[in-house]
Amino acid sequence: MSKLSKIVDYLELITTLKYSITLKYYILIYIYVGNI
């Protein structure tokens, strides 16, 4: 059970990182396009 919860936590961490990286890229693109 603890092993399963660790896997779930790991998946949540990966998902959070993916979302934050994607969000950073969107913000960078938005700023870049806004400066043109």
Buried (B, 14 or more C-beta within 10 A) or exposed (E): EEEEEEEEEEEEEEEEEEEEEEEEEEEEEEEEEEEE
